[in-house]
Structure formats: C-alpha cells, structure tokens
Amino acid sequence: MTATKHAPIGALLREWRTMRRMSQMDLALEAGISTRHLSYIETGKAQASRGLVAGLADALGMPLRERNTLLRAAGFAPHYSETPLVKPELDRMRDAIEFILKHQEPYPAFVINRRWEVVLANDAAVRMNRFLMKERPLRHSNMMHQVFDPEDFRPVIVNWPEVAGRFISLLHEDIAAAPSDPGPRQLLGEILAYPGVPEHWRHRDLESEPTPILNLVFRSDEGEVRFFETITTFAGPKDITLDELRIECSFPVDDKTAELCRRLQAEAV
C-alpha cells in the first residue's frame, strides 16, 4: 500500500501525541514498540496491525469513538458499536440509569451526553428548574448553553463565575480528550460568544487546580438554594453511547435546600 493511504493515521497519532504532550519515544515505550516503528507508521512507511492500533489507542487513552476513527484511518473496520439508548440491546442499562434517577428523588439528577445535551432528567430536576425559573421554560437542552446564556438559567446562578469557570475547564478537557473531534471546539466557540465571558477562558488553564467539590448556589424567592454534585460514569463500556454518558446527581448542601426539595415533591403529588 502507498504512503498516501497511510497518511490519515499518522496525522491522527501526531495530533493525539501533541494534545497528550507525548513524544514519539513516550508513545512508543507506552505501546511497547520501537520509536523507529512508530515513526514509520506516522510517516506512512509502515502499516500498523489492528492489534497495534488498539495498543496505541490504549497508550493515548482514547475514548471509544476516537478509537473507531483511528481504526478507520489505519484501514480497518470500526470495532465499537453506537447503540441508541432506546434500543432493546440497552434495555438493562437504561433500566439501571432510570433506577439511579428515581432513587435520587427528591433531589435532582441528569443524564448528559458527550455534547452536553441533557438526554434524561428525573422529576426532581424538572421541579427544581421550574421553581428556580419561576415556571419559565429553559431555552436550551444543552447544559453548557443553559449555564452561559443570559436568557436561560444563568441569571439564577449566584456563583456564576465559579460554576462557569469549572464548566469551561471541563469543555477544554473534552477537547483535549478527543482532539480530532470538532464538536467540543464548535461548542466552545458558541459558549465564548456569550457576553461576559472572560477572554482568558478561550485557552485551557493547565496551572490551576480544580476544587474537589463544586457548590452550585442558586437564587430564588425563598433565598439561596445550594447543591453539590457527583458524577457517575460507566466502567469499561463496550458501546460508544454508554462511554459518552454520565449521570450528574445533585445533593443539598444544607437542611434548607433539602427541605425545599422534599416540599416540592410533596406539592407535586
């Protein structure tokens, strides 16, 4: 095969190494091959086997979708399927997700995909949003846009600079985790276009240490409502859909917020 046909995998590997701050030697050592062999693969002088492509993907910590992209670039069929959550094949997993959402009551919980779209939410999340928004509907289904759009959820966030800064940091991590995916970069551009977004948020901050717990403080007619969040992901998923989902559960920081959640639940019955 010609070098031209092998160029895509070389470009991808170089892009991933750059984002991961790995030299050819670093990646070669991690993948258990020689630096010369890796150089030949990147320049198209040698073809990587399917097993080696998998090893390189492991060494680079690539998500499942990006592993399929790397396989295609190397001339192989993709390995991982992408099954819609509504399909029968994922019935058990969907049941597990809905179980978590239900048992999070009376506190909010959301299921977010790789694009930051809210794909599922429990009743508590719907009730709390309506309460905080005074029955006004959210403008976006995308959580990033909800947080940054001044016409959406943003005005009710008391500690918006802290929350928005953390969200921007997570979006930059998404870009670093999948450098060949244009989606996170496009979303970042849309978010940065909103008013009041600091200029330095355009670039990833590698120096600051994120706080272990992010408190979300919301304003309401009854005073401040305070939550912290936990994130649940699927361990060792073999399907792209599951690999890209996360469940965000909100827990009250204080008794006042806990009581409000219980009251909203009781009023909805």
C-alpha positions as a Markdown table, in Angstrom:
| # | Residue | x | y | z |
|---|---|---|---|---|
| 1 | Met | 0.0 | 0.0 | 0.0 |
| 2 | Thr | 1.2 | 3.5 | -0.7 |
| 3 | Ala | 2.3 | 6.1 | 1.9 |
| 4 | Thr | -0.6 | 8.3 | 0.9 |
| 5 | Lys | -3.2 | 5.7 | 2.1 |
| 6 | His | -1.5 | 5.6 | 5.5 |
| 7 | Ala | -1.3 | 9.4 | 6.0 |
| 8 | Pro | -4.5 | 9.7 | 8.0 |
| 9 | Ile | -3.4 | 7.5 | 10.9 |
| 10 | Gly | -0.1 | 9.4 | 11.0 |
| 11 | Ala | -1.8 | 12.8 | 11.3 |
| 12 | Leu | -4.1 | 11.5 | 14.0 |
| 13 | Leu | -1.3 | 10.0 | 16.0 |
| 14 | Arg | 0.7 | 13.2 | 15.8 |
| 15 | Glu | -2.3 | 15.3 | 16.8 |
| 16 | Trp | -3.1 | 13.0 | 19.8 |
| 17 | Arg | 0.6 | 12.9 | 20.9 |
| 18 | Thr | 0.6 | 16.7 | 20.8 |
| 19 | Met | -2.5 | 17.0 | 22.9 |
| 20 | Arg | -1.3 | 14.4 | 25.4 |
| 21 | Arg | 2.2 | 16.0 | 25.5 |
| 22 | Met | 3.9 | 12.8 | 24.4 |
| 23 | Ser | 6.9 | 12.4 | 22.3 |
| 24 | Gln | 7.4 | 9.6 | 19.8 |
| 25 | Met | 9.6 | 7.9 | 22.4 |
| 26 | Asp | 7.0 | 8.3 | 25.1 |
| 27 | Leu | 4.2 | 6.8 | 23.0 |
| 28 | Ala | 6.5 | 4.0 | 21.6 |
| 29 | Leu | 7.5 | 3.0 | 25.1 |
| 30 | Glu | 4.0 | 3.0 | 26.4 |
| 31 | Ala | 2.8 | 0.9 | 23.4 |
| 32 | Gly | 5.7 | -1.5 | 23.6 |
| 33 | Ile | 7.2 | -0.8 | 20.2 |
| 34 | Ser | 10.3 | 0.9 | 18.9 |
| 35 | Thr | 10.4 | 4.6 | 18.2 |
| 36 | Arg | 11.5 | 3.8 | 14.6 |
| 37 | His | 8.5 | 1.6 | 14.0 |
| 38 | Leu | 6.2 | 4.4 | 15.3 |
| 39 | Ser | 7.9 | 6.9 | 13.1 |
| 40 | Tyr | 7.4 | 4.7 | 10.1 |
| 41 | Ile | 3.7 | 4.4 | 11.0 |
| 42 | Glu | 3.3 | 8.1 | 11.3 |
| 43 | Thr | 5.0 | 8.8 | 8.0 |
| 44 | Gly | 3.2 | 6.0 | 6.2 |
| 45 | Lys | 6.3 | 3.9 | 5.6 |
| 46 | Ala | 4.8 | 1.0 | 7.6 |
| 47 | Gln | 1.3 | -0.2 | 8.3 |
| 48 | Ala | 0.1 | -0.8 | 11.9 |
| 49 | Ser | -1.7 | -4.1 | 12.6 |
| 50 | Arg | -5.2 | -4.0 | 14.1 |
| 51 | Gly | -3.7 | -5.1 | 17.5 |
| 52 | Leu | -1.1 | -2.4 | 17.4 |
| 53 | Val | -3.7 | 0.3 | 16.6 |
| 54 | Ala | -5.6 | -0.9 | 19.7 |
| 55 | Gly | -2.4 | -0.7 | 21.7 |
| 56 | Leu | -1.6 | 2.8 | 20.5 |
| 57 | Ala | -5.2 | 3.8 | 21.4 |
| 58 | Asp | -4.8 | 2.4 | 24.9 |
| 59 | Ala | -1.5 | 4.3 | 25.3 |
| 60 | Leu | -3.1 | 7.5 | 24.3 |
| 61 | Gly | -6.2 | 7.0 | 26.5 |
| 62 | Met | -8.6 | 7.4 | 23.6 |
| 63 | Pro | -12.4 | 7.3 | 24.0 |
| 64 | Leu | -14.2 | 4.6 | 22.1 |
| 65 | Arg | -15.5 | 6.9 | 19.3 |
| 66 | Glu | -12.0 | 8.1 | 18.7 |
| 67 | Arg | -10.7 | 4.5 | 18.7 |
| 68 | Asn | -13.0 | 3.7 | 15.8 |
| 69 | Thr | -11.7 | 6.8 | 14.0 |
| 70 | Leu | -8.1 | 5.6 | 14.5 |
| 71 | Leu | -9.1 | 2.1 | 13.2 |
| 72 | Arg | -10.7 | 3.6 | 10.1 |
| 73 | Ala | -7.6 | 5.8 | 9.5 |
| 74 | Ala | -5.5 | 2.6 | 9.6 |
| 75 | Gly | -7.7 | 0.9 | 7.1 |
| 76 | Phe | -9.7 | -1.3 | 9.5 |
| 77 | Ala | -13.4 | -1.6 | 10.2 |
| 78 | Pro | -14.5 | 0.1 | 13.4 |
| 79 | His | -14.7 | -2.2 | 16.5 |
| 80 | Tyr | -17.2 | -0.4 | 18.8 |
| 81 | Ser | -20.9 | 0.0 | 18.1 |
| 82 | Glu | -23.0 | 3.0 | 18.9 |
| 83 | Thr | -26.4 | 1.8 | 20.1 |
| 84 | Pro | -29.2 | 4.4 | 20.7 |
| 85 | Leu | -30.3 | 4.3 | 24.4 |
| 86 | Val | -33.9 | 3.4 | 23.3 |
| 87 | Lys | -32.8 | 0.2 | 21.5 |
| 88 | Pro | -33.7 | -3.2 | 23.1 |
| 89 | Glu | -29.9 | -4.0 | 23.3 |
| 90 | Leu | -29.5 | -1.4 | 26.0 |
| 91 | Asp | -32.7 | -2.2 | 28.0 |
| 92 | Arg | -30.8 | -3.4 | 31.1 |
| 93 | Met | -28.5 | -0.4 | 31.0 |
| 94 | Arg | -31.4 | 2.0 | 30.5 |
| 95 | Asp | -33.2 | 0.4 | 33.4 |
| 96 | Ala | -30.1 | 0.9 | 35.6 |
| 97 | Ile | -30.0 | 4.6 | 34.6 |
| 98 | Glu | -33.6 | 5.1 | 35.4 |
| 99 | Phe | -33.2 | 3.3 | 38.7 |
| 100 | Ile | -30.5 | 5.8 | 39.7 |
| 101 | Leu | -32.6 | 8.7 | 38.6 |
| 102 | Lys | -35.6 | 7.5 | 40.5 |
| 103 | His | -33.7 | 6.8 | 43.7 |
| 104 | Gln | -32.1 | 10.2 | 43.6 |
| 105 | Glu | -35.5 | 11.7 | 44.5 |
| 106 | Pro | -36.3 | 14.2 | 45.9 |
| 107 | Tyr | -33.0 | 15.6 | 44.7 |
| 108 | Pro | -32.2 | 16.4 | 41.0 |
| 109 | Ala | -30.3 | 14.2 | 38.7 |
| 110 | Phe | -29.5 | 14.5 | 35.0 |
| 111 | Val | -28.0 | 12.3 | 32.3 |
| 112 | Ile | -25.6 | 14.2 | 30.0 |
| 113 | Asn | -24.1 | 13.0 | 26.7 |
| 114 | Arg | -20.8 | 14.0 | 25.1 |
| 115 | Arg | -22.3 | 17.1 | 23.6 |
| 116 | Trp | -23.6 | 18.3 | 27.0 |
| 117 | Glu | -27.1 | 17.6 | 25.9 |
| 118 | Val | -29.5 | 16.6 | 28.7 |
| 119 | Val | -30.9 | 13.3 | 27.5 |
| 120 | Leu | -32.8 | 12.3 | 30.7 |
| 121 | Ala | -33.7 | 14.0 | 34.0 |
| 122 | Asn | -35.7 | 12.9 | 37.0 |
| 123 | Asp | -38.9 | 14.6 | 38.2 |
| 124 | Ala | -36.9 | 16.4 | 40.9 |
| 125 | Ala | -34.8 | 18.1 | 38.3 |
| 126 | Val | -37.8 | 19.2 | 36.4 |
| 127 | Arg | -39.5 | 20.5 | 39.6 |
| 128 | Met | -36.4 | 22.4 | 40.7 |
| 129 | Asn | -35.9 | 24.0 | 37.3 |
| 130 | Arg | -39.5 | 25.2 | 37.3 |
| 131 | Phe | -39.1 | 26.6 | 40.8 |
| 132 | Leu | -35.9 | 28.5 | 40.1 |
| 133 | Met | -37.0 | 29.7 | 36.7 |
| 134 | Lys | -40.4 | 30.7 | 38.0 |
| 135 | Glu | -42.2 | 28.4 | 35.5 |
| 136 | Arg | -40.3 | 29.9 | 32.5 |
| 137 | Pro | -39.1 | 27.1 | 30.2 |
| 138 | Leu | -35.4 | 26.6 | 29.6 |
| 139 | Arg | -34.2 | 27.9 | 26.2 |
| 140 | His | -31.7 | 25.1 | 25.6 |
| 141 | Ser | -31.5 | 21.4 | 26.1 |
| 142 | Asn | -27.7 | 21.8 | 26.2 |
| 143 | Met | -26.4 | 22.3 | 29.7 |
| 144 | Met | -23.4 | 24.4 | 28.6 |
| 145 | His | -25.8 | 26.8 | 26.8 |
| 146 | Gln | -28.1 | 26.8 | 29.9 |
| 147 | Val | -25.3 | 28.0 | 32.1 |
| 148 | Phe | -23.8 | 30.6 | 29.7 |
| 149 | Asp | -26.9 | 32.1 | 28.0 |
| 150 | Pro | -28.0 | 35.2 | 29.9 |
| 151 | Glu | -31.6 | 34.5 | 28.7 |
| 152 | Asp | -31.6 | 31.0 | 30.1 |
| 153 | Phe | -30.5 | 29.5 | 33.5 |
| 154 | Arg | -27.5 | 31.8 | 34.0 |
| 155 | Pro | -29.3 | 34.6 | 35.9 |
| 156 | Val | -30.3 | 32.3 | 38.8 |
| 157 | Ile | -26.7 | 31.1 | 39.4 |
| 158 | Val | -25.3 | 33.1 | 42.3 |
| 159 | Asn | -21.8 | 31.9 | 42.0 |
| 160 | Trp | -21.8 | 32.0 | 38.2 |
| 161 | Pro | -18.1 | 32.9 | 37.7 |
| 162 | Glu | -17.1 | 29.8 | 39.7 |
| 163 | Val | -19.6 | 27.5 | 38.1 |
| 164 | Ala | -19.0 | 28.8 | 34.5 |
| 165 | Gly | -15.2 | 28.6 | 35.0 |
| 166 | Arg | -15.5 | 25.0 | 36.0 |
| 167 | Phe | -17.7 | 24.2 | 33.0 |
| 168 | Ile | -15.2 | 25.9 | 30.7 |
| 169 | Ser | -12.4 | 23.8 | 32.2 |
| 170 | Leu | -14.4 | 20.6 | 31.6 |
| 171 | Leu | -15.1 | 21.7 | 28.0 |
| 172 | His | -11.4 | 22.2 | 27.4 |
| 173 | Glu | -10.8 | 18.8 | 28.9 |
| 174 | Asp | -13.3 | 17.4 | 26.3 |
| 175 | Ile | -11.3 | 19.0 | 23.6 |
| 176 | Ala | -8.0 | 17.5 | 24.9 |
| 177 | Ala | -9.6 | 14.1 | 25.3 |
| 178 | Ala | -10.8 | 14.0 | 21.7 |
| 179 | Pro | -8.6 | 16.4 | 19.6 |
| 180 | Ser | -9.9 | 15.0 | 16.3 |
| 181 | Asp | -13.5 | 15.7 | 17.2 |
| 182 | Pro | -14.7 | 19.1 | 16.0 |
| 183 | Gly | -17.8 | 19.0 | 18.2 |
| 184 | Pro | -16.3 | 20.3 | 21.5 |
| 185 | Arg | -14.4 | 23.1 | 19.7 |
| 186 | Gln | -17.6 | 24.2 | 18.0 |
| 187 | Leu | -19.4 | 24.2 | 21.3 |
| 188 | Leu | -16.6 | 26.2 | 22.9 |
| 189 | Gly | -16.9 | 28.8 | 20.2 |
| 190 | Glu | -20.6 | 29.1 | 20.8 |
| 191 | Ile | -20.1 | 29.4 | 24.5 |
| 192 | Leu | -17.4 | 32.0 | 24.3 |
| 193 | Ala | -19.7 | 34.2 | 22.1 |
| 194 | Tyr | -22.0 | 34.9 | 25.1 |
| 195 | Pro | -21.5 | 38.3 | 26.8 |
| 196 | Gly | -19.4 | 38.5 | 30.0 |
| 197 | Val | -17.2 | 35.5 | 29.2 |
| 198 | Pro | -13.6 | 36.4 | 30.2 |
| 199 | Glu | -11.0 | 36.4 | 27.4 |
| 200 | His | -8.6 | 34.0 | 29.2 |
| 201 | Trp | -11.3 | 31.3 | 29.2 |
| 202 | Arg | -10.5 | 30.8 | 25.5 |
| 203 | His | -7.4 | 28.8 | 26.5 |
| 204 | Arg | -7.0 | 25.8 | 28.7 |
| 205 | Asp | -5.6 | 26.6 | 32.1 |
| 206 | Leu | -3.1 | 23.9 | 33.0 |
| 207 | Glu | -1.9 | 25.6 | 36.1 |
| 208 | Ser | -4.9 | 26.0 | 38.4 |
| 209 | Glu | -6.1 | 23.0 | 40.5 |
| 210 | Pro | -9.8 | 22.4 | 40.3 |
| 211 | Thr | -11.7 | 22.4 | 43.6 |
| 212 | Pro | -12.6 | 18.8 | 44.6 |
| 213 | Ile | -16.2 | 19.9 | 45.3 |
| 214 | Leu | -18.1 | 22.5 | 43.3 |
| 215 | Asn | -21.1 | 24.0 | 45.1 |
| 216 | Leu | -23.9 | 25.3 | 43.0 |
| 217 | Val | -25.7 | 28.2 | 44.6 |
| 218 | Phe | -29.0 | 29.4 | 43.1 |
| 219 | Arg | -31.1 | 32.4 | 43.9 |
| 220 | Ser | -34.8 | 32.1 | 44.5 |
| 221 | Asp | -37.7 | 34.0 | 46.1 |
| 222 | Glu | -37.1 | 31.9 | 49.2 |
| 223 | Gly | -33.4 | 32.6 | 49.5 |
| 224 | Glu | -30.4 | 30.7 | 48.2 |
| 225 | Val | -30.6 | 27.1 | 47.2 |
| 226 | Arg | -27.4 | 25.1 | 47.5 |
| 227 | Phe | -26.3 | 21.8 | 46.0 |
| 228 | Phe | -23.1 | 19.9 | 45.3 |
| 229 | Glu | -22.8 | 17.3 | 42.5 |
| 230 | Thr | -21.5 | 13.8 | 42.0 |
| 231 | Ile | -20.8 | 12.3 | 38.5 |
| 232 | Thr | -21.3 | 8.7 | 37.7 |
| 233 | Thr | -19.9 | 7.1 | 34.5 |
| 234 | Phe | -19.9 | 3.5 | 33.2 |
| 235 | Ala | -16.9 | 1.4 | 34.0 |
| 236 | Gly | -15.3 | -0.4 | 31.0 |
| 237 | Pro | -18.2 | 0.2 | 28.5 |
| 238 | Lys | -18.1 | -1.5 | 25.1 |
| 239 | Asp | -20.6 | 0.7 | 23.4 |
| 240 | Ile | -20.0 | 4.3 | 22.4 |
| 241 | Thr | -23.3 | 5.5 | 23.7 |
| 242 | Leu | -22.5 | 4.3 | 27.2 |
| 243 | Asp | -18.9 | 5.5 | 27.1 |
| 244 | Glu | -20.2 | 9.0 | 26.4 |
| 245 | Leu | -22.9 | 9.2 | 29.1 |
| 246 | Arg | -22.6 | 10.5 | 32.6 |
| 247 | Ile | -25.1 | 10.8 | 35.4 |
| 248 | Glu | -24.9 | 14.0 | 37.4 |
| 249 | Cys | -26.7 | 13.8 | 40.8 |
| 250 | Ser | -27.3 | 16.9 | 43.0 |
| 251 | Phe | -27.3 | 16.7 | 46.8 |
| 252 | Pro | -28.3 | 19.5 | 49.2 |
| 253 | Val | -25.6 | 21.3 | 51.0 |
| 254 | Asp | -27.9 | 22.4 | 53.8 |
| 255 | Asp | -31.1 | 21.5 | 55.6 |
| 256 | Lys | -33.0 | 24.4 | 54.0 |
| 257 | Thr | -32.3 | 23.1 | 50.5 |
| 258 | Ala | -33.2 | 19.5 | 51.5 |
| 259 | Glu | -36.5 | 20.6 | 53.0 |
| 260 | Leu | -37.3 | 22.6 | 49.8 |
| 261 | Cys | -36.7 | 19.5 | 47.7 |
| 262 | Arg | -39.0 | 17.5 | 49.9 |
| 263 | Arg | -41.7 | 20.2 | 49.8 |
| 264 | Leu | -41.6 | 20.5 | 46.0 |
| 265 | Gln | -42.0 | 16.7 | 45.8 |
| 266 | Ala | -44.9 | 16.7 | 48.2 |
| 267 | Glu | -46.7 | 19.6 | 46.4 |
| 268 | Ala | -46.4 | 17.7 | 43.1 |
| 269 | Val | -48.3 | 14.7 | 44.3 |
